[in-house]
Structures are given as structure tokens and as C-alpha cells.
Amino acid sequence: MFLNAFTWVFYERFTSAFASPELLVNKRAINEVEFGSSIECFVEIIFEHEYKTYQLKRKCFAHRNKDNKIVINQPQLYMMVAGDDGKWQHPLEQPMDIIERILPRSLHQYFFFDGEHIDHLFRVEERHKIAEDTKELIGVKVLERAISHLKNAQKSLKDELNILGDIKIKTLVKQQKEQETLQLKLKEDNNLLTARLSQLDLEKQNLSKQMLAMGGIENLQLLKQKLLTDEKEVRKNLVNTQQAIKKELSTRSYLTFLSNSIQQFKGIIENLRQKGELPSGIKKQFVQQLLTQNKCICGTELYPENEPYKQVKNWMNIAGSNEIEEASIRLETQVNNIESQENQFWIEINKHQENINNWRNHLGQIEDELDKINQQLRQYPDRNIQQTQKQLDNVDQHIRQLTLNQGEINLQLETIEEELINLEKELKKQEIKVEKQALIMRRIEAAEESIKCINEVQKRLENQFRLALEKKVQEIFNSISFTPYQPRLSENYELNLIENTSGIALSVAASTGENQILSLSFIGAIIEMVREWSKQSSLVGLDSSKFPIIMDSPFGSLDEIYRRQVARCIPKLANQLVVLVTKTQWRNEVETEMNPYINKQYILVYRSPKEDCQEDFILINGTEYPLVKKSENQFEYTEIIEINY
């Protein structure tokens, strides 16, 4: 219970031997208060660290509920700190942060331990934890955090690389070549179509001449030729008119958006005119001339100190300006011109639209006439004429199809041209991205190289510490044990005893006492190694020379010889040592070895409620002290008595 008071106040944890962690409050205390009333349960420790005094207190409250069960609320931790001035005040940091910095939670089992269960530290499931704790002790955690930070930096750089995207120069160049190849093929196809259309046009002309030469249809053919000529002319006029509309829109369509601004301008000018500010009868230049001449138009002398001068000068604020008036006139003229241009713009557009409608109507009439003539020729009694007309129809159909194909090719060529322009732009962007990517890749490689170096340092540091720790464990174990066995510490921190007298290393099954000595040797070696390393390495942030050690029953399974050896060794482990022992463990050799080191000594007196309680005493320095006494009531409890020297 005494050891658990330390672990509870510091870390709110208990040793495995503590049977009922939910029953912190004393049964006598909870039963002496009224039902529903709470009692306080707390542990308070005052300790010094780095020239500061700390008061640490963890407390909770307990009460009995309606089912007569003890209910304990969530414990609370409090801390006060006193510096050189002796004034107590609350720390600026959280209490647990301060405790973690002084003695981390992960390491407490090496400094607050139960001797009867000390060998539990080396169970299979605890070995990984020992390895992690060792990293904390020697400062390797700092290196692990550095690796973690570097990996985070790598991740950020890779994310940045992903944002840049894959470098697609090869892909883009490949696409560019493919588009250029396709463009070349389409141009060749287009040239072939153009040549074929020329051939078909020539063939059509020859067939038309043949039709003209045939008797009986001269008038129809002449009319057809005239209609075909008119059709070409009308189509040409349609194209030209549409081009004219596009030109008008590109050069003067902006005028249609100025209507509101023009009306606002006219409103401003009209408002100025109504106020009499435009045009102005008296100009500022005229007033300034009178002041310069020092004479008014009425003949009155004007001087700065007389009243007439001031009156004339006031006209400067009223008179108009030649520049403003001229500017307003110019603007008004330009606005009127813009207005007339807008009207002219709509006149031109309407005229072109009307022409287009007329041309289209005329074109429709021509096409109807041509269809009638062609139909007459197809049905003409002369078989030669019918056959020639069918050939003409086939040629026309072929020309229409090839013209459509050529239009599709031209559209593809336009699309390819745009794609090639975009590919060229993208290639330039990719070249910039290549430079950025190269820089990021160099940084990622540098981070990776740093991680490898730190990993190597960490590996060597851990191995060096483990070998040095093994040597220190052997020294302490050999100073206690009379056996020829040697402790060995594996890479997984598995602690075994090895017998090597025959020259062949063989594992030895350790006894209970040897296991306890082995565990004590390991803890002693840990403390000694950290003490040495903290002086040599800036990575070790702990000052182990200041750590207290609290041991509960460190002599539990040891015989007389080993108890003496351990008792001789224990005081050397730390500057401050708290040892809890039973009467049997303390007697004779332990008392003899440890007496010279004792500063404070206490007795835990157990009060038993049993009627036939057998009382027990211990003799210290010639004085009897009670160990077991009968309780004065029906409750059991323990008292602490200080031994006076």
C-alpha cells in the first residue's frame, strides 16, 4: 500500500500486487461519517528538484450510496511550487507535464518497484516495453522524433510533388508528334479531295457541253446554264453580305452599349444649363484681368484692402472657365456623333439582313427552277439525254459528298491546330515543373539520407548502450551472486543467465532468488548507466543522479547470504533510497549492512480487529516497537510511527 501511495500520487497507477484499486478510502473513515456524507482521501508529497520545492497532492472524495456501496469520484491532481524566495504559487505548466519532465511515467517502474514481483519486468510481453523505456532513458526518443519530423517533411514534399503532377513532357511530345502526323495526313487527304473535286467539276463541264450539243434541248440547257451562273452569283453575294455583317459587329457593335451613358451625359449637361453654369456669361479670365488692372469696368479702383476688390474677387467662384466650356462642347459634339454612328450601325445591319433575306429567296427560286429543268431532262424521250442527265446527277451527288468530307477534314485540321498550340504552351509549363520537381526530389533524397544516417546513429547508440548495460548488469550481479553465471542481454532485452565454465555458453534455469538478484542488477545497471550517459550525451534529458528509488520487499526470496549482498549493494544505487521491509527481511544481516545509511526510520503498525489478535513487536536500538496491535474498534487500519534516535 505504501509503494502504491507514491505511484498513485505521481501517475494515478498501481502495482500489480495492489488487489483493490477501487477501494482507496479507509473503511473506518467511511463508516464513521453519516450516510451520504463525503470524506477526503489524498496523498501529499513534498520533494525538491533543481532548486525548487514541489508540493504534489492527488485527492478524491468517497461516499456511500443508497445501496451501501462506496463510490469514489474522479481523483484530482494539485501542485504548488516554491522557488528561492520561498513563496508558494501554482505552476504555469500542467502538473503532469512537470512530472513527465522530472521522471516520465514510462520509466517509473524502475524507480518505484515491488521486489517480490520485480521479475515480472522481464516477462515476454514486457520485453518490448523495456526496449522502448531504454530508448527514453538514453535519449533515442529524440532521434525517433527527428526521424518522424523528417518523414512528415518528406510527406509534405511528396504532397507538393503530387500537386505539381506527373511530368508529362514525354507524353506531350508523343501527343504533339501524333497530332502533327495526323495533321499531315489530313492535309494530304484534303489535297486529294481538292484534286478530285477539280476533276469532277471538269467532268461536269464536259457533260454540260455534251447536253448543249444535243438537239431539242438547247433552250433548256441555256436556261440551266444561266440559272447555274445566277446561283453562283447569289451564293457569292450571300457570303459577302454575311462577311459585311461580321465586320460591322466587330467594329461598331460597342456603340449599342453606350445608350445609357449617352443619356446620363445629356442629363448632366442639361442640368448645368438649367443652373446657368453652361454657358457662363462671365469668364474667370475676365475677372482675373480686372483684378490685375486694379480697376473695375465701372471705373472703381480695386485694391486688396478695399471692399470693391473683395466683391469682384468673389466672382471668381461664380464665373465659368473657358477650358470647361470648350471641353463640354467637344464632348457634346462627340456624343452626338456617337449617337449618329449607332443609328447608322443599325441601318447598315438592317440593310444587310434584308439583302440576305432577298438573296435567300432568290436562291430558293433558282434551285426550284433547276430542279424542274433537271426533272424534265431526266424524263426526256431521248435516251441519250436521260443518260447524260443521270451522269450529271451522279457527278453532282459525288461533288456534294466530297465537299462534305472536305468540310469535316477542315474542321479536324482547325481542331488539331488549336491542340498543337495548347500542347506547345503545356510543354513550356512542364519545363518549369521539371525544374521544381528536380528541386523537390533533391530535398526528398536529402531527407531520406538524413533518416538513414539518424537510423544508423540510433542503431549504434542502442547497441552500444545495450552492450554497456549488459556489462554493468554483469558487474552488479557478480558482486552479489556467488555463482559463476553471467547475465546476457539479447537485442530484444531478454535477460538470461549463461554458464560458460566449459567454454560452451549454455543457458541456465535461474532460481527464484537468482531471478530477483538478476532483476535488481538490471535496475541498478539502468540507473548507473543513465547517470553516466547523462554526463556524456546531450541527448539524455534526465538527471538520474537525483532520482530517488522506492523498493518494497527487495529481499523477499533471498537467503541469508544474498540478503547481505543485496543490502550492501542497494545503498549505492541512488542518493535517496526508501526501502520497505518486513521484520523477517530486516533482521540481522540487512540491518547490519544498511544501518550506517539510515537517515529516517519508520514503523508501520497494523491494527487488527480480531479478538484473539496475536500482537508482535520489533526491537530497534534496544527499544521495542509494536508491529501488530489489537484495534480499538471493529476496523483494521495502519499507523506510521517514526523511530527516534
C-alpha positions in Angstrom: 0.0 0.0 0.0 2.9 2.4 0.9 4.5 1.9 -2.5 1.2 2.4 -4.3 0.8 5.8 -2.5 3.8 7.0 -4.5 2.7 5.6 -7.8 -0.9 6.9 -7.3 0.0 10.5 -6.4 2.5 10.7 -9.2 0.9 8.8 -12.0 -2.5 7.5 -10.8 -1.3 4.0 -11.3 -0.9 0.9 -9.0 1.4 -2.1 -8.9 0.1 -5.5 -9.9 0.1 -6.6 -6.3 -2.5 -4.0 -5.3 -5.6 -6.0 -5.0 -8.4 -3.4 -4.8 -7.5 -0.2 -6.6 -11.1 0.9 -6.4 -11.0 0.9 -2.6 -8.8 3.8 -1.8 -10.6 5.2 1.2 -10.2 3.8 4.7 -13.2 1.6 5.8 -13.1 3.1 9.3 -13.3 6.6 8.0 -16.2 5.9 5.6 -18.2 4.2 8.2 -17.7 6.9 10.9 -19.4 9.6 8.8 -23.1 10.0 8.3 -24.8 8.3 5.3 -24.4 10.5 2.2 -21.5 12.5 3.6 -18.2 12.5 1.7 -14.8 12.1 3.1 -11.5 13.1 1.6 -8.8 10.6 0.5 -5.5 12.0 -0.5 -1.7 11.5 -0.8 0.6 14.5 -0.5 4.3 14.5 -1.2 6.8 17.4 -0.9 10.0 17.0 -2.9 12.8 19.1 -4.3 14.1 19.2 -7.8 16.5 21.7 -9.5 16.4 24.1 -6.5 12.6 24.2 -6.4 10.3 22.7 -3.9 7.2 21.0 -5.1 4.1 20.1 -3.2 2.1 17.4 -5.1 -1.3 16.3 -3.9 -3.8 13.9 -5.5 -7.1 13.6 -3.8 -10.6 12.2 -4.3 -13.8 12.1 -2.3 -15.8 9.0 -1.4 -19.3 8.4 0.0 -21.7 5.5 0.4 -24.7 5.4 -2.0 -28.2 4.1 -1.2 -27.0 0.5 -1.9 -24.4 1.0 0.8 -21.6 0.8 -1.8 -18.6 3.0 -1.7 -18.5 5.5 -4.6 -15.3 7.4 -5.4 -15.2 10.4 -7.7 -12.5 11.2 -10.3 -9.2 12.0 -8.5 -7.8 15.5 -9.0 -4.1 16.5 -9.1 -2.8 19.7 -7.5 0.7 21.2 -7.4 2.3 24.1 -5.8 5.9 25.3 -6.4 8.3 27.4 -4.2 11.5 28.9 -5.6 14.4 30.6 -3.8 12.1 33.2 -2.3 10.1 30.5 -0.5 6.7 31.7 -1.8 4.3 29.0 -2.9 2.4 29.5 -6.1 0.7 27.5 -8.8 3.0 26.4 -11.7 2.5 27.9 -15.2 2.5 24.4 -16.7 0.2 21.5 -16.2 1.3 19.3 -13.2 1.6 16.1 -15.3 3.8 17.9 -17.8 6.2 18.8 -15.0 6.1 15.3 -13.6 6.8 13.8 -17.0 9.8 16.0 -17.4 11.2 15.1 -14.0 10.5 11.4 -14.2 8.5 10.1 -17.2 5.6 7.7 -16.5 7.1 5.1 -18.8 10.2 4.8 -16.5 8.6 4.9 -13.1 8.6 1.1 -12.6 12.4 1.1 -12.4 12.4 3.6 -9.5 9.2 2.5 -7.7 9.1 -1.3 -7.7 7.8 -4.2 -5.7 10.7 -6.6 -5.0 8.5 -9.6 -4.7 7.2 -9.0 -8.3 10.3 -7.4 -9.8 10.9 -10.4 -12.1 7.6 -9.5 -13.9 9.5 -6.8 -15.7 11.2 -9.5 -17.8 8.2 -11.4 -18.9 7.9 -12.0 -22.7 5.1 -9.4 -23.1 7.1 -6.7 -21.2 10.4 -7.0 -23.3 9.2 -4.6 -26.0 8.3 -2.1 -23.3 11.7 -2.4 -21.7 13.3 -1.7 -25.1 11.1 1.4 -25.5 11.8 2.6 -22.0 15.5 2.2 -22.7 15.2 4.5 -25.7 13.6 7.1 -23.4 16.4 6.7 -20.9 19.3 7.2 -23.4 17.6 9.9 -25.4 17.0 7.8 -28.5 13.4 9.1 -28.5 14.8 12.5 -29.6 16.3 10.8 -32.6 13.0 9.0 -33.3 11.2 12.3 -33.1 13.7 13.7 -35.6 13.0 10.8 -37.9 9.3 11.4 -37.5 9.7 15.1 -38.3 11.8 14.2 -41.4 9.2 11.7 -42.6 6.5 14.4 -42.1 8.7 16.7 -44.2 9.0 14.0 -46.8 5.2 13.6 -46.9 4.8 17.3 -47.3 7.3 17.3 -50.2 5.6 14.4 -51.8 2.3 16.1 -51.5 3.8 19.1 -53.2 5.1 16.8 -55.9 1.6 15.4 -56.4 0.3 18.9 -56.6 2.8 19.6 -59.4 1.6 16.4 -61.0 3.4 13.9 -63.2 5.9 15.4 -65.5 4.3 14.7 -68.9 7.0 16.0 -71.3 7.5 12.7 -73.0 3.7 12.1 -73.2 3.2 15.7 -74.5 5.9 15.3 -77.1 4.4 12.0 -78.2 1.0 13.6 -78.5 2.5 16.5 -80.4 4.1 14.1 -82.9 0.9 12.2 -83.2 -1.1 15.3 -83.9 1.5 16.6 -86.4 1.4 13.2 -88.2 -2.4 13.3 -88.3 -2.3 16.9 -89.5 0.0 15.9 -92.3 -2.2 13.0 -93.3 -5.4 15.2 -93.3 -3.7 17.8 -95.4 -2.7 15.1 -97.9 -6.3 13.8 -97.9 -7.6 17.4 -98.3 -5.3 17.9 -101.3 -6.6 14.7 -102.8 -10.2 15.8 -102.3 -9.4 19.1 -103.9 -7.9 17.4 -106.9 -10.8 15.0 -107.2 -13.3 17.9 -106.9 -11.4 19.7 -109.7 -11.7 16.5 -111.9 -15.4 16.2 -111.1 -16.0 19.9 -111.9 -14.2 19.4 -115.2 -16.3 16.2 -115.9 -19.5 18.2 -115.0 -18.5 20.9 -117.5 -17.9 18.3 -120.3 -21.3 16.7 -119.6 -22.9 20.1 -119.7 -21.3 20.8 -123.1 -22.5 17.4 -124.4 -26.0 18.3 -123.3 -25.8 21.6 -125.2 -24.7 19.8 -128.3 -27.7 17.5 -128.2 -30.7 18.6 -130.4 -34.1 19.5 -129.0 -33.0 20.8 -125.6 -30.9 23.8 -126.5 -33.3 26.3 -124.8 -33.4 24.2 -121.6 -29.7 23.9 -121.4 -29.2 27.6 -122.0 -31.7 28.4 -119.3 -30.0 25.9 -117.0 -26.5 27.4 -117.6 -27.9 30.8 -116.8 -29.6 29.6 -113.6 -26.3 27.9 -112.5 -24.4 31.1 -113.1 -27.0 33.1 -111.2 -26.8 30.5 -108.4 -23.1 31.0 -108.0 -23.5 34.8 -108.0 -26.3 34.7 -105.4 -24.2 32.4 -103.1 -21.2 34.7 -103.5 -23.5 37.7 -102.6 -24.7 35.8 -99.5 -21.2 35.1 -98.4 -20.1 38.7 -98.9 -23.1 40.1 -97.1 -22.5 37.8 -94.1 -18.9 38.9 -94.0 -20.0 42.5 -94.1 -22.3 41.9 -91.0 -19.4 40.3 -89.2 -17.2 43.3 -89.9 -19.9 45.7 -88.7 -20.3 43.8 -85.5 -16.6 43.6 -84.8 -16.0 47.3 -85.4 -19.1 49.2 -84.3 -21.3 46.8 -82.1 -19.9 48.5 -78.9 -22.0 51.6 -79.8 -25.2 49.7 -78.8 -23.9 49.5 -75.2 -23.4 53.3 -74.8 -27.1 54.4 -74.9 -27.5 54.7 -71.1 -24.2 56.5 -70.7 -25.2 59.0 -73.5 -28.5 59.7 -71.8 -26.7 60.3 -68.4 -24.3 62.7 -70.1 -27.1 64.6 -71.7 -28.8 64.8 -68.3 -25.7 66.3 -66.7 -25.2 68.9 -69.5 -28.9 69.9 -69.3 -28.7 70.3 -65.5 -25.7 72.6 -65.9 -27.5 74.7 -68.4 -30.6 75.0 -66.2 -28.3 76.2 -63.4 -26.8 78.8 -65.7 -23.3 77.3 -65.5 -23.2 76.4 -69.2 -22.7 78.7 -71.0 -21.4 81.2 -68.5 -21.7 85.0 -69.1 -18.6 86.0 -67.1 -15.4 84.1 -67.5 -12.7 83.7 -64.9 -10.1 85.1 -67.2 -12.1 88.4 -67.5 -12.4 88.7 -63.6 -8.7 88.0 -63.2 -7.8 90.7 -65.8 -9.9 93.3 -63.8 -8.1 92.4 -60.5 -4.7 92.6 -62.3 -5.5 96.0 -63.7 -6.8 97.2 -60.3 -9.9 98.8 -61.9 -13.5 97.6 -62.3 -15.5 98.1 -65.6 -17.4 100.9 -63.7 -14.1 102.7 -63.0 -13.8 101.9 -59.3 -10.3 101.4 -58.1 -9.6 97.8 -56.9 -7.0 97.2 -54.2 -6.7 94.1 -51.9 -7.6 96.0 -48.8 -10.9 97.6 -50.0 -14.4 96.2 -50.2 -14.9 96.5 -54.0 -11.8 94.3 -54.6 -13.3 91.6 -52.4 -16.7 91.8 -54.2 -15.0 91.4 -57.6 -12.8 88.6 -56.4 -15.9 86.7 -55.3 -16.9 86.4 -58.9 -14.0 84.0 -59.4 -16.1 81.4 -57.6 -19.1 82.1 -59.8 -17.6 82.8 -63.2 -17.2 80.0 -65.7 -14.0 78.6 -67.2 -13.1 78.7 -70.9 -11.5 75.2 -70.7 -14.5 73.6 -69.1 -16.9 75.2 -71.6 -14.7 74.2 -74.5 -14.4 70.6 -73.1 -18.2 70.3 -72.7 -18.8 71.5 -76.2 -16.3 69.0 -77.6 -17.8 66.1 -75.6 -21.3 67.1 -76.7 -20.2 67.1 -80.3 -18.5 63.6 -79.9 -21.6 62.2 -78.1 -23.9 63.4 -80.9 -21.5 61.9 -83.4 -21.6 58.5 -81.5 -25.4 58.7 -81.4 -25.5 59.2 -85.2 -23.0 56.3 -85.7 -25.2 54.0 -83.6 -28.2 54.8 -85.8 -26.1 54.3 -88.9 -24.9 51.0 -87.5 -28.4 49.7 -87.1 -29.3 51.0 -90.6 -26.4 49.0 -92.1 -27.2 45.9 -90.1 -30.9 46.0 -91.1 -29.9 46.6 -94.7 -27.6 43.6 -94.8 -30.2 41.4 -93.1 -32.8 42.5 -95.7 -30.3 41.7 -98.5 -29.6 38.3 -97.1 -33.4 37.5 -97.0 -33.7 38.7 -100.6 -30.7 36.6 -101.7 -32.1 33.5 -100.0 -35.5 33.9 -101.5 -33.9 34.4 -104.9 -31.6 31.3 -104.3 -34.7 29.2 -103.5 -36.4 30.3 -106.7 -33.3 29.4 -108.7 -33.0 26.0 -107.1 -36.7 25.3 -107.8 -36.2 26.2 -111.5 -33.1 24.0 -111.7 -34.9 21.1 -110.1 -37.7 21.4 -112.7 -35.3 21.6 -115.6 -33.3 18.6 -114.3 -36.6 16.6 -113.9 -37.6 17.4 -117.5 -34.2 16.2 -118.7 -34.4 13.0 -116.7 -37.8 12.3 -118.3 -36.9 13.5 -121.8 -37.8 10.9 -124.5 -34.3 10.8 -125.9 -32.4 8.0 -124.1 -29.0 9.8 -124.6 -30.3 12.9 -122.9 -31.7 10.9 -120.0 -28.4 9.0 -119.6 -26.3 12.2 -119.7 -28.5 13.9 -117.1 -28.2 10.8 -114.8 -24.4 11.1 -115.2 -24.7 14.8 -114.3 -26.8 13.9 -111.2 -24.2 11.3 -110.1 -21.4 13.9 -110.5 -23.4 16.5 -108.5 -24.0 13.9 -105.8 -20.4 12.9 -105.7 -19.3 16.6 -105.5 -21.7 17.2 -102.6 -20.3 14.2 -100.7 -16.7 15.1 -101.3 -17.5 18.7 -100.3 -18.9 17.5 -97.0 -15.9 15.3 -96.5 -13.6 18.2 -97.2 -15.6 20.3 -94.6 -15.1 17.6 -92.0 -11.3 17.5 -92.7 -11.0 21.2 -92.5 -12.8 21.2 -89.1 -10.4 18.5 -87.9 -7.5 20.5 -89.1 -8.7 23.5 -87.2 -9.1 21.4 -84.0 -5.6 19.9 -84.4 -4.1 23.4 -84.9 -5.7 24.5 -81.6 -4.5 21.4 -79.9 -0.9 21.9 -81.2 -0.9 25.5 -79.8 -2.1 24.2 -76.4 0.4 21.4 -76.4 3.2 23.9 -77.1 2.0 26.0 -74.1 1.8 23.0 -71.9 5.3 21.9 -72.9 6.6 25.2 -71.7 4.8 24.8 -68.4 6.2 21.3 -68.0 9.7 22.6 -68.4 9.2 24.9 -65.5 7.7 22.0 -63.5 10.7 19.8 -64.3 12.9 22.4 -62.5 10.6 22.5 -59.5 10.3 18.7 -59.4 14.1 18.3 -59.5 14.4 20.7 -56.5 11.8 18.8 -54.5 13.3 15.4 -55.4 16.7 16.6 -54.2 15.0 17.6 -50.9 13.2 14.3 -50.6 16.5 12.5 -51.2 18.3 14.7 -48.6 15.5 13.8 -46.1 15.8 10.1 -46.9 19.6 10.3 -46.5 19.2 12.1 -43.2 16.7 9.4 -42.0 19.2 6.7 -42.9 22.0 8.4 -41.0 19.9 9.0 -37.9 18.7 5.4 -38.1 22.3 4.3 -38.2 23.2 6.5 -35.3 20.2 5.3 -33.3 21.0 1.6 -34.1 24.6 2.1 -33.0 23.6 4.1 -29.9 21.1 1.4 -28.8 23.6 -1.4 -29.4 26.3 0.5 -27.6 24.0 1.2 -24.6 22.8 -2.4 -24.6 26.3 -3.8 -24.5 27.4 -1.4 -21.8 24.2 -2.1 -19.9 24.9 -5.9 -20.1 28.4 -5.3 -18.8 27.1 -3.2 -15.9 24.4 -5.9 -15.1 27.2 -8.5 -15.0 29.3 -6.3 -12.6 26.4 -5.8 -10.2 25.2 -9.5 -10.5 28.7 -10.8 -9.9 29.1 -8.5 -6.8 26.0 -10.1 -5.3 25.9 -13.7 -6.6 28.5 -16.4 -5.7 27.6 -18.5 -8.8 29.8 -18.4 -11.9 26.9 -17.5 -14.1 27.0 -14.5 -16.4 23.9 -12.4 -17.3 23.3 -11.9 -21.0 21.0 -9.2 -22.5 19.7 -10.0 -26.0 18.7 -7.5 -28.6 15.1 -8.0 -27.5 16.2 -7.2 -23.9 15.7 -10.8 -22.9 17.7 -11.3 -19.7 19.2 -14.8 -19.2 21.9 -16.5 -17.1 24.7 -18.2 -19.1 27.1 -20.8 -17.8 30.4 -20.9 -19.7 32.9 -22.8 -17.5 33.4 -25.5 -20.1 34.0 -23.0 -22.9 30.5 -23.5 -24.3 27.8 -20.9 -23.5 24.7 -22.7 -22.0 21.6 -21.2 -20.7 20.9 -21.8 -17.0 17.5 -22.0 -15.4 17.6 -19.3 -12.7 16.1 -19.9 -9.3 13.6 -17.5 -7.7 16.4 -15.9 -5.7 18.7 -15.6 -8.8 15.8 -14.0 -10.8 15.3 -11.4 -8.1 19.1 -10.7 -8.0 19.1 -10.5 -11.8 16.2 -8.0 -11.8 17.8 -5.9 -9.1 21.1 -6.0 -11.1 19.3 -4.8 -14.2 17.6 -1.9 -12.4 20.8 -0.9 -10.7 22.6 -1.1 -14.0 19.9 1.0 -15.7 20.3 3.8 -13.1 24.1 3.7 -13.2 24.2 3.8 -17.0 21.8 6.7 -17.3 23.8 8.5 -14.7 27.0 8.0 -16.7 25.3 8.8 -20.1 23.6 11.9 -18.9 27.1 13.4 -18.2 28.4 12.3 -21.7 25.5 12.8 -24.0 23.3 15.9 -24.6 20.6 13.5 -25.9 19.8 12.3 -22.4 17.5 14.8 -20.8 17.2 13.1 -17.4 19.5 13.8 -14.4 19.4 10.3 -12.9 21.7 11.2 -10.1 18.8 13.0 -8.4 16.3 10.1 -8.8 15.0 8.5 -5.5 14.4 4.8 -5.5 11.5 3.2 -3.6 11.7 -0.5 -3.0 9.0 -2.7 -1.5 10.4 -6.0 -0.2 13.6 -6.2 -2.2 14.8 -9.2 -0.1 11.7 -11.3 -0.5 13.0 -14.6 -1.8 16.7 -14.3 -0.9 18.6 -16.4 1.6 20.9 -15.0 4.3 24.0 -14.6 2.1 22.2 -13.0 -0.8 20.3 -10.7 1.6 23.6 -9.4 3.0 25.0 -8.9 -0.5 21.9 -7.1 -1.7 21.7 -5.0 1.4 25.3 -4.0 0.8 24.6 -3.1 -2.8 21.3 -1.3 -2.6 22.5 1.9 -0.8 24.9 2.6 -3.7 22.1 2.7 -6.3 20.8 6.2 -5.5 21.4 9.3 -3.4 18.0 8.8 -1.8 16.5 5.4 -1.0 13.2 4.3 0.5 13.1 0.6 1.5 10.0 -1.2 2.8 10.8 -4.5 4.5 9.2 -7.0 6.9 10.5 -7.9 10.3 12.0 -11.1 8.9 13.7 -9.4 6.0 15.2 -6.7 8.2 16.7 -8.8 10.9 20.4 -9.4 11.3 22.5 -9.0 8.1 20.2 -6.5 6.4 20.0 -4.3 9.5 23.8 -4.5 9.9 24.6 -3.5 6.3 22.0 -0.7 6.0 22.1 0.9 9.4 25.0 3.2 8.6 23.0 4.7 5.7 19.7 5.3 7.6 18.5 8.9 7.9 14.8 8.3 8.8 13.2 5.1 10.0 9.5 4.4 10.4 7.4 1.5 11.7 4.1 0.6 10.1 1.8 -0.6 13.0 -1.1 -2.8 11.8 -4.2 -2.6 13.9 -6.2 -5.8 13.7 -9.9 -6.1 14.8 -9.5 -9.9 15.6 -10.5 -10.7 19.2 -7.6 -13.2 19.5 -5.1 -11.0 17.8 -1.5 -12.0 18.4 0.5 -8.9 18.9 4.0 -8.6 17.6 7.0 -6.3 18.3 10.4 -5.4 16.9 13.5 -4.4 18.8 15.3 -1.5 17.3 18.3 0.1 19.1 17.2 -1.5 22.3 13.7 -0.2 22.1 10.6 -2.3 21.4 8.2 -1.0 18.8 4.8 -2.5 18.0 4.2 -4.2 14.6 0.8 -5.7 15.2 -1.7 -4.5 17.8 -5.4 -5.1 18.5 -7.7 -2.5 17.1 -9.8 -0.4 19.5 -12.8 -0.9 17.2 -14.1 -3.3 14.5 -11.9 -1.8 11.8 -8.4 -2.6 10.6 -6.0 0.2 9.8 -2.3 1.0 9.8 -0.4 3.7 11.7 3.0 5.1 10.9 5.4 5.7 13.8 8.8 7.5 13.4 11.7 6.0 15.3 13.6 8.5 17.4 17.3 8.1 17.8 
